[in-house]
Amino acid sequence: MRVNVLFVYLDQVRCMLLSVACRGGCAITLDENLLHGRSEHSETFDNEPLVASHNGFFVVAVMEVFAFH
C-alpha cells in the first residue's frame, strides 16, 4: 500500500485552498483567505497535530511564501 497517495491538494469546492498530506487526515489545511487553518495527524508524515487545542483549528498569524523559477 502506498502511503503518500496525496501530498498537496487544492480544492475550492470545499472552501479549502491548500491541504497537505491528506491520507488519514490533513497535516495542515488552510482556507481560501489564508486566515484560518487546521492541523491533524496524517499517515503521510506520521505527525502529531501542530495545534493540540481547539480540535486543531488555528488563526494564521504569519504566512511565508516562496516561489521558484
mmCIF file of the C-alpha atoms, coordinates in Angstrom:
data_MODEL
# 
_entry.id   MODEL 
# 
loop_
_atom_site.group_PDB 
_atom_site.id 
_atom_site.type_symbol 
_atom_site.label_atom_id 
_atom_site.label_alt_id 
_atom_site.label_comp_id 
_atom_site.label_asym_id 
_atom_site.label_entity_id 
_atom_site.label_seq_id 
_atom_site.pdbx_PDB_ins_code 
_atom_site.Cartn_x 
_atom_site.Cartn_y 
_atom_site.Cartn_z 
_atom_site.occupancy 
_atom_site.B_iso_or_equiv 
_atom_site.pdbx_formal_charge 
_atom_site.auth_seq_id 
_atom_site.auth_comp_id 
_atom_site.auth_asym_id 
_atom_site.auth_atom_id 
_atom_site.pdbx_PDB_model_num 
ATOM 1  C CA . MET A 1 1  ? 0.000   0.000  0.000   1.00 0.00 ? 1  MET A CA 1 
ATOM 2  C CA . ARG A 1 2  ? 1.287   3.476  -0.916  1.00 0.00 ? 2  ARG A CA 1 
ATOM 3  C CA . VAL A 1 3  ? 1.109   5.956  1.975   1.00 0.00 ? 3  VAL A CA 1 
ATOM 4  C CA . ASN A 1 4  ? 1.955   9.148  0.045   1.00 0.00 ? 4  ASN A CA 1 
ATOM 5  C CA . VAL A 1 5  ? -1.027  8.986  -2.273  1.00 0.00 ? 5  VAL A CA 1 
ATOM 6  C CA . LEU A 1 6  ? -1.876  12.661 -1.805  1.00 0.00 ? 6  LEU A CA 1 
ATOM 7  C CA . PHE A 1 7  ? 0.736   15.255 -0.901  1.00 0.00 ? 7  PHE A CA 1 
ATOM 8  C CA . VAL A 1 8  ? -0.574  18.685 -1.970  1.00 0.00 ? 8  VAL A CA 1 
ATOM 9  C CA . TYR A 1 9  ? -4.246  19.169 -2.644  1.00 0.00 ? 9  TYR A CA 1 
ATOM 10 C CA . LEU A 1 10 ? -6.207  22.219 -3.848  1.00 0.00 ? 10 LEU A CA 1 
ATOM 11 C CA . ASP A 1 11 ? -9.985  22.314 -3.578  1.00 0.00 ? 11 ASP A CA 1 
ATOM 12 C CA . GLN A 1 12 ? -12.153 25.420 -3.841  1.00 0.00 ? 12 GLN A CA 1 
ATOM 13 C CA . VAL A 1 13 ? -15.371 23.389 -3.786  1.00 0.00 ? 13 VAL A CA 1 
ATOM 14 C CA . ARG A 1 14 ? -14.984 22.581 -0.077  1.00 0.00 ? 14 ARG A CA 1 
ATOM 15 C CA . CYS A 1 15 ? -13.660 26.115 0.673   1.00 0.00 ? 15 CYS A CA 1 
ATOM 16 C CA . MET A 1 16 ? -10.160 24.845 1.328   1.00 0.00 ? 16 MET A CA 1 
ATOM 17 C CA . LEU A 1 17 ? -7.287  26.344 -0.544  1.00 0.00 ? 17 LEU A CA 1 
ATOM 18 C CA . LEU A 1 18 ? -4.456  24.076 0.478   1.00 0.00 ? 18 LEU A CA 1 
ATOM 19 C CA . SER A 1 19 ? -4.229  20.744 2.196   1.00 0.00 ? 19 SER A CA 1 
ATOM 20 C CA . VAL A 1 20 ? -1.000  18.859 2.706   1.00 0.00 ? 20 VAL A CA 1 
ATOM 21 C CA . ALA A 1 21 ? -0.748  15.106 3.213   1.00 0.00 ? 21 ALA A CA 1 
ATOM 22 C CA . CYS A 1 22 ? -4.381  14.113 3.456   1.00 0.00 ? 22 CYS A CA 1 
ATOM 23 C CA . ARG A 1 23 ? -4.119  10.359 3.808   1.00 0.00 ? 23 ARG A CA 1 
ATOM 24 C CA . GLY A 1 24 ? -5.616  9.504  7.188   1.00 0.00 ? 24 GLY A CA 1 
ATOM 25 C CA . GLY A 1 25 ? -6.012  13.222 7.969   1.00 0.00 ? 25 GLY A CA 1 
ATOM 26 C CA . CYS A 1 26 ? -4.608  16.502 6.673   1.00 0.00 ? 26 CYS A CA 1 
ATOM 27 C CA . ALA A 1 27 ? -1.318  17.534 8.269   1.00 0.00 ? 27 ALA A CA 1 
ATOM 28 C CA . ILE A 1 28 ? -2.268  21.156 7.582   1.00 0.00 ? 28 ILE A CA 1 
ATOM 29 C CA . THR A 1 29 ? -5.240  22.788 5.843   1.00 0.00 ? 29 THR A CA 1 
ATOM 30 C CA . LEU A 1 30 ? -5.685  26.481 5.032   1.00 0.00 ? 30 LEU A CA 1 
ATOM 31 C CA . ASP A 1 31 ? -8.881  28.239 3.990   1.00 0.00 ? 31 ASP A CA 1 
ATOM 32 C CA . GLU A 1 32 ? -9.318  30.276 0.798   1.00 0.00 ? 32 GLU A CA 1 
ATOM 33 C CA . ASN A 1 33 ? -8.405  33.538 2.584   1.00 0.00 ? 33 ASN A CA 1 
ATOM 34 C CA . LEU A 1 34 ? -5.276  32.048 4.198   1.00 0.00 ? 34 LEU A CA 1 
ATOM 35 C CA . LEU A 1 35 ? -6.600  33.281 7.549   1.00 0.00 ? 35 LEU A CA 1 
ATOM 36 C CA . HIS A 1 36 ? -7.693  30.070 9.253   1.00 0.00 ? 36 HIS A CA 1 
ATOM 37 C CA . GLY A 1 37 ? -6.352  26.552 9.289   1.00 0.00 ? 37 GLY A CA 1 
ATOM 38 C CA . ARG A 1 38 ? -6.488  23.149 10.877  1.00 0.00 ? 38 ARG A CA 1 
ATOM 39 C CA . SER A 1 39 ? -3.823  20.583 11.685  1.00 0.00 ? 39 SER A CA 1 
ATOM 40 C CA . GLU A 1 40 ? -4.372  16.884 12.337  1.00 0.00 ? 40 GLU A CA 1 
ATOM 41 C CA . HIS A 1 41 ? -2.474  13.607 12.272  1.00 0.00 ? 41 HIS A CA 1 
ATOM 42 C CA . SER A 1 42 ? -1.508  12.427 8.782   1.00 0.00 ? 42 SER A CA 1 
ATOM 43 C CA . GLU A 1 43 ? -0.399  8.944  7.759   1.00 0.00 ? 43 GLU A CA 1 
ATOM 44 C CA . THR A 1 44 ? 1.910   10.510 5.146   1.00 0.00 ? 44 THR A CA 1 
ATOM 45 C CA . PHE A 1 45 ? 4.088   12.293 7.708   1.00 0.00 ? 45 PHE A CA 1 
ATOM 46 C CA . ASP A 1 46 ? 3.059   10.261 10.785  1.00 0.00 ? 46 ASP A CA 1 
ATOM 47 C CA . ASN A 1 47 ? 2.984   13.612 12.600  1.00 0.00 ? 47 ASN A CA 1 
ATOM 48 C CA . GLU A 1 48 ? 1.373   14.943 15.732  1.00 0.00 ? 48 GLU A CA 1 
ATOM 49 C CA . PRO A 1 49 ? -1.101  17.798 15.093  1.00 0.00 ? 49 PRO A CA 1 
ATOM 50 C CA . LEU A 1 50 ? 0.566   21.223 15.186  1.00 0.00 ? 50 LEU A CA 1 
ATOM 51 C CA . VAL A 1 51 ? -2.246  22.532 17.400  1.00 0.00 ? 51 VAL A CA 1 
ATOM 52 C CA . ALA A 1 52 ? -3.304  20.436 20.385  1.00 0.00 ? 52 ALA A CA 1 
ATOM 53 C CA . SER A 1 53 ? -6.299  22.552 21.461  1.00 0.00 ? 53 SER A CA 1 
ATOM 54 C CA . HIS A 1 54 ? -9.434  23.752 19.651  1.00 0.00 ? 54 HIS A CA 1 
ATOM 55 C CA . ASN A 1 55 ? -9.744  20.498 17.658  1.00 0.00 ? 55 ASN A CA 1 
ATOM 56 C CA . GLY A 1 56 ? -6.652  21.517 15.690  1.00 0.00 ? 56 GLY A CA 1 
ATOM 57 C CA . PHE A 1 57 ? -8.118  24.796 14.393  1.00 0.00 ? 57 PHE A CA 1 
ATOM 58 C CA . PHE A 1 58 ? -5.958  27.930 14.420  1.00 0.00 ? 58 PHE A CA 1 
ATOM 59 C CA . VAL A 1 59 ? -5.732  31.507 13.120  1.00 0.00 ? 59 VAL A CA 1 
ATOM 60 C CA . VAL A 1 60 ? -2.811  32.236 10.781  1.00 0.00 ? 60 VAL A CA 1 
ATOM 61 C CA . ALA A 1 61 ? -0.554  34.926 12.262  1.00 0.00 ? 61 ALA A CA 1 
ATOM 62 C CA . VAL A 1 62 ? 2.220   34.990 9.637   1.00 0.00 ? 62 VAL A CA 1 
ATOM 63 C CA . MET A 1 63 ? 2.380   33.428 6.165   1.00 0.00 ? 63 MET A CA 1 
ATOM 64 C CA . GLU A 1 64 ? 5.655   32.988 4.262   1.00 0.00 ? 64 GLU A CA 1 
ATOM 65 C CA . VAL A 1 65 ? 5.512   32.102 0.568   1.00 0.00 ? 65 VAL A CA 1 
ATOM 66 C CA . PHE A 1 66 ? 8.419   31.060 -1.631  1.00 0.00 ? 66 PHE A CA 1 
ATOM 67 C CA . ALA A 1 67 ? 8.414   30.975 -5.432  1.00 0.00 ? 67 ALA A CA 1 
ATOM 68 C CA . PHE A 1 68 ? 10.887  29.074 -7.566  1.00 0.00 ? 68 PHE A CA 1 
ATOM 69 C CA . HIS A 1 69 ? 11.541  29.809 -11.236 1.00 0.00 ? 69 HIS A CA 1 
# 
